[in-house]
Amino acid sequence: MKRVMGKTPLAVAVGLIVAVSAQAKVSASDAERLGKDLTCVGAIKAGNKEGTIPEFTGKWLGAPPGVRHNPHSGEHPVDIYADEKPLFVITAANFEQYADKLSPGQKAMFQKYPKTMQIPVYKGHRDFRYSDEVCAAIKKNATTAEMVTDGQGIKSLGGAISFPIPKNGLEAFWNTMLPTRAYTEENVADSANVLSDGSVTFGRNELRYLAPPNNPAEVGKPVGDVTAYTITKVQLPEREKGSVTITSDPADYGTKKRLAWQYDPGTRRVRQLPEFGFDQPLPGTGGKMTVDSDRLFNGSPERYNWKLVGKKEMYIPANALRLVQPTVKYKDLLTPHHPNPEFLRYELRRVWVIEGTLKEGYRHIYGKRVMYADEDTGQAVLSDMYDARGQLWQHASVNMYYSYDLNAWHAGTSFYHDLNANSYLAYTLFQERPKGPVLNRGGMTPSMFTPEAARNAGN
């Protein structure tokens, strides 16, 4: 067990007892609610009493009838809601009216940019669902999944969230880490650092990703030792061109660590990185993203105490097909201070609020981070990050959309706002790329994510 600076043995022991006792599995009767008054992922099936959140229908699995889709091709997804108009728009003039359904970061954006910041709110839709195989795995996880090594690892069935009825922060955290998502991904994506004066610096990365637990043929089988492999090759900026990073992530960070290797085109050598994660700057992001803020959080949870604040209604990015169309041009999207609201889509939804507070004796540039996870997916879609003094520093959003290749939700373009520097990063842009993400085509093996693979990719 890792000893935490400033903690007495008794305090650590008490913390372990609390953590273990909090892992009691849900009862069989609670699990039977899944697929009834709760959806298979544990979301409330009913709408809200005001009618502003609709009932979950789950009427579509994959592409809706009449929608043309070429599987695993990287084509930009069809926007089935393209003809809809906002019900209303939240602005600096009226945001106080909606303050109880906005995060501190969203409210800060209105205060910082009162002339231009907007949140367009559309009719809510809960039309898509997961496969029966995924739902069956989730139901089994409800009564069998467990955290290990004081919450630093997990034992569960793959291809599905582990805790559809989370009882504490770490359970909700693990849902954001290991949801139903892409098994394989191949993508060449742009990033854009939009400075306070409106000038833009572009980056570009080539990504390959393999997540064995999400293999459609393996859904419902135990998660193995490795949850994900990635290989990233930098194409832009020129000063980093040719750099290659490979990582593999374990299912238990308490007994193993993330492994990482990097190929340096200058020396033509591959070296193992002693550590790759936490608050190290993510290459190509101008310092606006840490390694562990990709998808709002990734990697070991060890540096934070995780608290499940509860569930609430919030305006969040949802059904964000509008944003990822090939008709969206970067020059129109990347306006000063924040993206052009014309291309964004928000809905009123229920979210799990998950708060991570930096543990005593650990370091990170974020003293606290609060994530907001959509109840219909378990995936984090908004995050507010605070500095060591407790001051709000960054606000980030992930624009999720339902992928017809995955029969699940995929992370589209993300935005990371530095509220001190009045600038932001647009991440995973593929609107102007000839292809979007190629998802679940398969054809990848762990042997493609080795130090030798990094050397070959760099040459």
Secondary structure as a PSIPRED ss2 file (coil, helix, strand):
# PSIPRED VFORMAT (PSIPRED V4.0)

   1 M C   1.000  0.000  0.000
   2 K C   1.000  0.000  0.000
   3 R C   1.000  0.000  0.000
   4 V C   1.000  0.000  0.000
   5 M C   1.000  0.000  0.000
   6 G C   1.000  0.000  0.000
   7 K C   1.000  0.000  0.000
   8 T C   1.000  0.000  0.000
   9 P H   0.000  1.000  0.000
  10 L H   0.000  1.000  0.000
  11 A H   0.000  1.000  0.000
  12 V H   0.000  1.000  0.000
  13 A H   0.000  1.000  0.000
  14 V H   0.000  1.000  0.000
  15 G H   0.000  1.000  0.000
  16 L H   0.000  1.000  0.000
  17 I H   0.000  1.000  0.000
  18 V H   0.000  1.000  0.000
  19 A H   0.000  1.000  0.000
  20 V H   0.000  1.000  0.000
  21 S H   0.000  1.000  0.000
  22 A C   1.000  0.000  0.000
  23 Q C   1.000  0.000  0.000
  24 A C   1.000  0.000  0.000
  25 K C   1.000  0.000  0.000
  26 V C   1.000  0.000  0.000
  27 S C   1.000  0.000  0.000
  28 A H   0.000  1.000  0.000
  29 S H   0.000  1.000  0.000
  30 D H   0.000  1.000  0.000
  31 A H   0.000  1.000  0.000
  32 E C   1.000  0.000  0.000
  33 R C   1.000  0.000  0.000
  34 L E   0.000  0.000  1.000
  35 G C   1.000  0.000  0.000
  36 K C   1.000  0.000  0.000
  37 D C   1.000  0.000  0.000
  38 L E   0.000  0.000  1.000
  39 T C   1.000  0.000  0.000
  40 C C   1.000  0.000  0.000
  41 V C   1.000  0.000  0.000
  42 G C   1.000  0.000  0.000
  43 A C   1.000  0.000  0.000
  44 I E   0.000  0.000  1.000
  45 K C   1.000  0.000  0.000
  46 A C   1.000  0.000  0.000
  47 G C   1.000  0.000  0.000
  48 N C   1.000  0.000  0.000
  49 K C   1.000  0.000  0.000
  50 E C   1.000  0.000  0.000
  51 G C   1.000  0.000  0.000
  52 T C   1.000  0.000  0.000
  53 I C   1.000  0.000  0.000
  54 P C   1.000  0.000  0.000
  55 E C   1.000  0.000  0.000
  56 F C   1.000  0.000  0.000
  57 T C   1.000  0.000  0.000
  58 G C   1.000  0.000  0.000
  59 K C   1.000  0.000  0.000
  60 W E   0.000  0.000  1.000
  61 L C   1.000  0.000  0.000
  62 G C   1.000  0.000  0.000
  63 A C   1.000  0.000  0.000
  64 P C   1.000  0.000  0.000
  65 P C   1.000  0.000  0.000
  66 G C   1.000  0.000  0.000
  67 V C   1.000  0.000  0.000
  68 R C   1.000  0.000  0.000
  69 H C   1.000  0.000  0.000
  70 N C   1.000  0.000  0.000
  71 P C   1.000  0.000  0.000
  72 H C   1.000  0.000  0.000
  73 S C   1.000  0.000  0.000
  74 G C   1.000  0.000  0.000
  75 E C   1.000  0.000  0.000
  76 H C   1.000  0.000  0.000
  77 P C   1.000  0.000  0.000
  78 V C   1.000  0.000  0.000
  79 D C   1.000  0.000  0.000
  80 I C   1.000  0.000  0.000
  81 Y C   1.000  0.000  0.000
  82 A C   1.000  0.000  0.000
  83 D C   1.000  0.000  0.000
  84 E C   1.000  0.000  0.000
  85 K C   1.000  0.000  0.000
  86 P C   1.000  0.000  0.000
  87 L C   1.000  0.000  0.000
  88 F E   0.000  0.000  1.000
  89 V E   0.000  0.000  1.000
  90 I E   0.000  0.000  1.000
  91 T C   1.000  0.000  0.000
  92 A C   1.000  0.000  0.000
  93 A C   1.000  0.000  0.000
  94 N C   1.000  0.000  0.000
  95 F H   0.000  1.000  0.000
  96 E H   0.000  1.000  0.000
  97 Q H   0.000  1.000  0.000
  98 Y H   0.000  1.000  0.000
  99 A H   0.000  1.000  0.000
 100 D H   0.000  1.000  0.000
 101 K H   0.000  1.000  0.000
 102 L C   1.000  0.000  0.000
 103 S C   1.000  0.000  0.000
 104 P H   0.000  1.000  0.000
 105 G H   0.000  1.000  0.000
 106 Q H   0.000  1.000  0.000
 107 K H   0.000  1.000  0.000
 108 A H   0.000  1.000  0.000
 109 M H   0.000  1.000  0.000
 110 F H   0.000  1.000  0.000
 111 Q H   0.000  1.000  0.000
 112 K H   0.000  1.000  0.000
 113 Y C   1.000  0.000  0.000
 114 P C   1.000  0.000  0.000
 115 K C   1.000  0.000  0.000
 116 T C   1.000  0.000  0.000
 117 M C   1.000  0.000  0.000
 118 Q C   1.000  0.000  0.000
 119 I E   0.000  0.000  1.000
 120 P E   0.000  0.000  1.000
 121 V E   0.000  0.000  1.000
 122 Y C   1.000  0.000  0.000
 123 K C   1.000  0.000  0.000
 124 G C   1.000  0.000  0.000
 125 H C   1.000  0.000  0.000
 126 R C   1.000  0.000  0.000
 127 D C   1.000  0.000  0.000
 128 F E   0.000  0.000  1.000
 129 R C   1.000  0.000  0.000
 130 Y C   1.000  0.000  0.000
 131 S C   1.000  0.000  0.000
 132 D H   0.000  1.000  0.000
 133 E H   0.000  1.000  0.000
 134 V H   0.000  1.000  0.000
 135 C H   0.000  1.000  0.000
 136 A H   0.000  1.000  0.000
 137 A H   0.000  1.000  0.000
 138 I H   0.000  1.000  0.000
 139 K H   0.000  1.000  0.000
 140 K H   0.000  1.000  0.000
 141 N H   0.000  1.000  0.000
 142 A H   0.000  1.000  0.000
 143 T H   0.000  1.000  0.000
 144 T H   0.000  1.000  0.000
 145 A C   1.000  0.000  0.000
 146 E E   0.000  0.000  1.000
 147 M E   0.000  0.000  1.000
 148 V E   0.000  0.000  1.000
 149 T C   1.000  0.000  0.000
 150 D C   1.000  0.000  0.000
 151 G C   1.000  0.000  0.000
 152 Q C   1.000  0.000  0.000
 153 G E   0.000  0.000  1.000
 154 I E   0.000  0.000  1.000
 155 K E   0.000  0.000  1.000
 156 S C   1.000  0.000  0.000
 157 L E   0.000  0.000  1.000
 158 G C   1.000  0.000  0.000
 159 G C   1.000  0.000  0.000
 160 A C   1.000  0.000  0.000
 161 I C   1.000  0.000  0.000
 162 S C   1.000  0.000  0.000
 163 F C   1.000  0.000  0.000
 164 P C   1.000  0.000  0.000
 165 I C   1.000  0.000  0.000
 166 P C   1.000  0.000  0.000
 167 K C   1.000  0.000  0.000
 168 N C   1.000  0.000  0.000
 169 G H   0.000  1.000  0.000
 170 L H   0.000  1.000  0.000
 171 E H   0.000  1.000  0.000
 172 A H   0.000  1.000  0.000
 173 F H   0.000  1.000  0.000
 174 W H   0.000  1.000  0.000
 175 N H   0.000  1.000  0.000
 176 T H   0.000  1.000  0.000
 177 M H   0.000  1.000  0.000
 178 L C   1.000  0.000  0.000
 179 P C   1.000  0.000  0.000
 180 T C   1.000  0.000  0.000
 181 R C   1.000  0.000  0.000
 182 A C   1.000  0.000  0.000
 183 Y C   1.000  0.000  0.000
 184 T E   0.000  0.000  1.000
 185 E E   0.000  0.000  1.000
 186 E E   0.000  0.000  1.000
 187 N E   0.000  0.000  1.000
 188 V E   0.000  0.000  1.000
 189 A E   0.000  0.000  1.000
 190 D E   0.000  0.000  1.000
 191 S E   0.000  0.000  1.000
 192 A E   0.000  0.000  1.000
 193 N E   0.000  0.000  1.000
 194 V E   0.000  0.000  1.000
 195 L C   1.000  0.000  0.000
 196 S C   1.000  0.000  0.000
 197 D C   1.000  0.000  0.000
 198 G C   1.000  0.000  0.000
 199 S C   1.000  0.000  0.000
 200 V E   0.000  0.000  1.000
 201 T E   0.000  0.000  1.000
 202 F E   0.000  0.000  1.000
 203 G E   0.000  0.000  1.000
 204 R E   0.000  0.000  1.000
 205 N E   0.000  0.000  1.000
 206 E E   0.000  0.000  1.000
 207 L E   0.000  0.000  1.000
 208 R E   0.000  0.000  1.000
 209 Y E   0.000  0.000  1.000
 210 L E   0.000  0.000  1.000
 211 A C   1.000  0.000  0.000
 212 P H   0.000  1.000  0.000
 213 P H   0.000  1.000  0.000
 214 N H   0.000  1.000  0.000
 215 N C   1.000  0.000  0.000
 216 P C   1.000  0.000  0.000
 217 A C   1.000  0.000  0.000
 218 E C   1.000  0.000  0.000
 219 V C   1.000  0.000  0.000
 220 G C   1.000  0.000  0.000
 221 K C   1.000  0.000  0.000
 222 P E   0.000  0.000  1.000
 223 V C   1.000  0.000  0.000
 224 G C   1.000  0.000  0.000
 225 D C   1.000  0.000  0.000
 226 V E   0.000  0.000  1.000
 227 T E   0.000  0.000  1.000
 228 A E   0.000  0.000  1.000
 229 Y E   0.000  0.000  1.000
 230 T E   0.000  0.000  1.000
 231 I E   0.000  0.000  1.000
 232 T E   0.000  0.000  1.000
 233 K E   0.000  0.000  1.000
 234 V E   0.000  0.000  1.000
 235 Q E   0.000  0.000  1.000
 236 L E   0.000  0.000  1.000
 237 P C   1.000  0.000  0.000
 238 E H   0.000  1.000  0.000
 239 R H   0.000  1.000  0.000
 240 E H   0.000  1.000  0.000
 241 K C   1.000  0.000  0.000
 242 G C   1.000  0.000  0.000
 243 S C   1.000  0.000  0.000
 244 V E   0.000  0.000  1.000
 245 T E   0.000  0.000  1.000
 246 I E   0.000  0.000  1.000
 247 T E   0.000  0.000  1.000
 248 S E   0.000  0.000  1.000
 249 D E   0.000  0.000  1.000
 250 P E   0.000  0.000  1.000
 251 A C   1.000  0.000  0.000
 252 D E   0.000  0.000  1.000
 253 Y C   1.000  0.000  0.000
 254 G C   1.000  0.000  0.000
 255 T C   1.000  0.000  0.000
 256 K C   1.000  0.000  0.000
 257 K C   1.000  0.000  0.000
 258 R C   1.000  0.000  0.000
 259 L E   0.000  0.000  1.000
 260 A E   0.000  0.000  1.000
 261 W E   0.000  0.000  1.000
 262 Q E   0.000  0.000  1.000
 263 Y E   0.000  0.000  1.000
 264 D E   0.000  0.000  1.000
 265 P C   1.000  0.000  0.000
 266 G C   1.000  0.000  0.000
 267 T C   1.000  0.000  0.000
 268 R C   1.000  0.000  0.000
 269 R E   0.000  0.000  1.000
 270 V E   0.000  0.000  1.000
 271 R E   0.000  0.000  1.000
 272 Q E   0.000  0.000  1.000
 273 L C   1.000  0.000  0.000
 274 P C   1.000  0.000  0.000
 275 E C   1.000  0.000  0.000
 276 F C   1.000  0.000  0.000
 277 G C   1.000  0.000  0.000
 278 F C   1.000  0.000  0.000
 279 D C   1.000  0.000  0.000
 280 Q C   1.000  0.000  0.000
 281 P E   0.000  0.000  1.000
 282 L C   1.000  0.000  0.000
 283 P C   1.000  0.000  0.000
 284 G C   1.000  0.000  0.000
 285 T C   1.000  0.000  0.000
 286 G C   1.000  0.000  0.000
 287 G C   1.000  0.000  0.000
 288 K C   1.000  0.000  0.000
 289 M C   1.000  0.000  0.000
 290 T E   0.000  0.000  1.000
 291 V H   0.000  1.000  0.000
 292 D H   0.000  1.000  0.000
 293 S H   0.000  1.000  0.000
 294 D H   0.000  1.000  0.000
 295 R H   0.000  1.000  0.000
 296 L H   0.000  1.000  0.000
 297 F C   1.000  0.000  0.000
 298 N C   1.000  0.000  0.000
 299 G C   1.000  0.000  0.000
 300 S C   1.000  0.000  0.000
 301 P C   1.000  0.000  0.000
 302 E C   1.000  0.000  0.000
 303 R C   1.000  0.000  0.000
 304 Y E   0.000  0.000  1.000
 305 N E   0.000  0.000  1.000
 306 W E   0.000  0.000  1.000
 307 K E   0.000  0.000  1.000
 308 L E   0.000  0.000  1.000
 309 V E   0.000  0.000  1.000
 310 G E   0.000  0.000  1.000
 311 K E   0.000  0.000  1.000
 312 K E   0.000  0.000  1.000
 313 E E   0.000  0.000  1.000
 314 M E   0.000  0.000  1.000
 315 Y E   0.000  0.000  1.000
 316 I E   0.000  0.000  1.000
 317 P E   0.000  0.000  1.000
 318 A C   1.000  0.000  0.000
 319 N C   1.000  0.000  0.000
 320 A H   0.000  1.000  0.000
 321 L H   0.000  1.000  0.000
 322 R H   0.000  1.000  0.000
 323 L H   0.000  1.000  0.000
 324 V H   0.000  1.000  0.000
 325 Q C   1.000  0.000  0.000
 326 P C   1.000  0.000  0.000
 327 T C   1.000  0.000  0.000
 328 V C   1.000  0.000  0.000
 329 K C   1.000  0.000  0.000
 330 Y H   0.000  1.000  0.000
 331 K H   0.000  1.000  0.000
 332 D H   0.000  1.000  0.000
 333 L H   0.000  1.000  0.000
 334 L C   1.000  0.000  0.000
 335 T C   1.000  0.000  0.000
 336 P C   1.000  0.000  0.000
 337 H C   1.000  0.000  0.000
 338 H C   1.000  0.000  0.000
 339 P C   1.000  0.000  0.000
 340 N C   1.000  0.000  0.000
 341 P H   0.000  1.000  0.000
 342 E H   0.000  1.000  0.000
 343 F H   0.000  1.000  0.000
 344 L C   1.000  0.000  0.000
 345 R C   1.000  0.000  0.000
 346 Y E   0.000  0.000  1.000
 347 E E   0.000  0.000  1.000
 348 L E   0.000  0.000  1.000
 349 R E   0.000  0.000  1.000
 350 R E   0.000  0.000  1.000
 351 V E   0.000  0.000  1.000
 352 W E   0.000  0.000  1.000
 353 V E   0.000  0.000  1.000
 354 I E   0.000  0.000  1.000
 355 E E   0.000  0.000  1.000
 356 G E   0.000  0.000  1.000
 357 T E   0.000  0.000  1.000
 358 L E   0.000  0.000  1.000
 359 K C   1.000  0.000  0.000
 360 E C   1.000  0.000  0.000
 361 G C   1.000  0.000  0.000
 362 Y C   1.000  0.000  0.000
 363 R C   1.000  0.000  0.000
 364 H C   1.000  0.000  0.000
 365 I C   1.000  0.000  0.000
 366 Y C   1.000  0.000  0.000
 367 G C   1.000  0.000  0.000
 368 K E   0.000  0.000  1.000
 369 R E   0.000  0.000  1.000
 370 V E   0.000  0.000  1.000
 371 M E   0.000  0.000  1.000
 372 Y E   0.000  0.000  1.000
 373 A E   0.000  0.000  1.000
 374 D E   0.000  0.000  1.000
 375 E C   1.000  0.000  0.000
 376 D C   1.000  0.000  0.000
 377 T C   1.000  0.000  0.000
 378 G C   1.000  0.000  0.000
 379 Q C   1.000  0.000  0.000
 380 A E   0.000  0.000  1.000
 381 V E   0.000  0.000  1.000
 382 L E   0.000  0.000  1.000
 383 S E   0.000  0.000  1.000
 384 D E   0.000  0.000  1.000
 385 M E   0.000  0.000  1.000
 386 Y E   0.000  0.000  1.000
 387 D C   1.000  0.000  0.000
 388 A C   1.000  0.000  0.000
 389 R C   1.000  0.000  0.000
 390 G C   1.000  0.000  0.000
 391 Q C   1.000  0.000  0.000
 392 L E   0.000  0.000  1.000
 393 W E   0.000  0.000  1.000
 394 Q E   0.000  0.000  1.000
 395 H E   0.000  0.000  1.000
 396 A E   0.000  0.000  1.000
 397 S E   0.000  0.000  1.000
 398 V E   0.000  0.000  1.000
 399 N E   0.000  0.000  1.000
 400 M E   0.000  0.000  1.000
 401 Y E   0.000  0.000  1.000
 402 Y E   0.000  0.000  1.000
 403 S E   0.000  0.000  1.000
 404 Y C   1.000  0.000  0.000
 405 D C   1.000  0.000  0.000
 406 L C   1.000  0.000  0.000
 407 N C   1.000  0.000  0.000
 408 A E   0.000  0.000  1.000
 409 W E   0.000  0.000  1.000
 410 H E   0.000  0.000  1.000
 411 A E   0.000  0.000  1.000
 412 G E   0.000  0.000  1.000
 413 T E   0.000  0.000  1.000
 414 S E   0.000  0.000  1.000
 415 F E   0.000  0.000  1.000
 416 Y E   0.000  0.000  1.000
 417 H E   0.000  0.000  1.000
 418 D E   0.000  0.000  1.000
 419 L C   1.000  0.000  0.000
 420 N C   1.000  0.000  0.000
 421 A C   1.000  0.000  0.000
 422 N C   1.000  0.000  0.000
 423 S E   0.000  0.000  1.000
 424 Y E   0.000  0.000  1.000
 425 L E   0.000  0.000  1.000
 426 A E   0.000  0.000  1.000
 427 Y E   0.000  0.000  1.000
 428 T E   0.000  0.000  1.000
 429 L E   0.000  0.000  1.000
 430 F C   1.000  0.000  0.000
 431 Q C   1.000  0.000  0.000
 432 E C   1.000  0.000  0.000
 433 R C   1.000  0.000  0.000
 434 P C   1.000  0.000  0.000
 435 K C   1.000  0.000  0.000
 436 G C   1.000  0.000  0.000
 437 P C   1.000  0.000  0.000
 438 V E   0.000  0.000  1.000
 439 L E   0.000  0.000  1.000
 440 N C   1.000  0.000  0.000
 441 R C   1.000  0.000  0.000
 442 G C   1.000  0.000  0.000
 443 G C   1.000  0.000  0.000
 444 M C   1.000  0.000  0.000
 445 T C   1.000  0.000  0.000
 446 P H   0.000  1.000  0.000
 447 S H   0.000  1.000  0.000
 448 M H   0.000  1.000  0.000
 449 F C   1.000  0.000  0.000
 450 T C   1.000  0.000  0.000
 451 P H   0.000  1.000  0.000
 452 E H   0.000  1.000  0.000
 453 A H   0.000  1.000  0.000
 454 A H   0.000  1.000  0.000
 455 R H   0.000  1.000  0.000
 456 N H   0.000  1.000  0.000
 457 A H   0.000  1.000  0.000
 458 G H   0.000  1.000  0.000
 459 N C   1.000  0.000  0.000
